[in-house]
Amino acid sequence: MKDKIRLDKLLANSGFGTRKEIKKAVREGRVTVNGITVTDSSFHVHSGQDTVVFDGVVVEYREFVYLMLNKPAGYVSATVDPKQATVIELVPERFRHFELFPVGRLDKDTEGLLILTNDGKLAHELLAPKKHVPKTYFVKVNGRVSPGHGKRFAEGVILDDGYKTMPARLSIVHSGDVSEAEVTIHEGKYHQVKRMFAALGLPVVYLKRIAMGNLSLDESLAPGDVRELSTGELTLLRP
Ligand code: URA
């Protein structure tokens, strides 16, 4: 059986207003549960079973939301920051009440795929070091990338603090004075991709995440755009 939830909480989670506004509306008799007017906000409903109607609109209740953001540079991967713009500021108003947070972090200057959700369990699974969820990045570096660098990545790279990374896959897109490559890593150390290339003498000048797990960034999403994941995409994302 599905969980029971307070009527005002269900309506607030579904975007029908603040708890205060909802309490007032309920008192005014604007809400029915299974066809019967309920004026007490503390009334408990079965979220998956009972039919709740607010001002004639059937309430589609859901607990969790999963958004794909094409993160632009210039935003920090946090929910609040005293000085800098956060990725939460890019979330459309209709999703704000869900209290979303980013799954992991991209650097302020990194672009690309960032998942925003309020599903703490999924976030934990995606970030758990033992799960080794792959993350793929498109990268531009100063300097010529060669197959030898690919071999170094495959063996694991020793970072500036002496840590040896897990094997990573490097696929060269273009080799020149500024080279382009795709790299897949299976862990998430601080500034990991930038530090891996730095260890090889190749400073990163541009970084964009293009996949997480089996989920790829929707390239039709403009930087700063957000959309909900489809059910199929959510399945691809789950480790
Ligand atoms: N590695 C980095 O160096 N930066 C990121 O934002 C993500 C991975």
Residues whose N, C-alpha, C, O or C-beta is under 5 A from the ligand:
A	BS01	URA	R105 L106 D107 T110 H191 Q192 V193 K194 R195
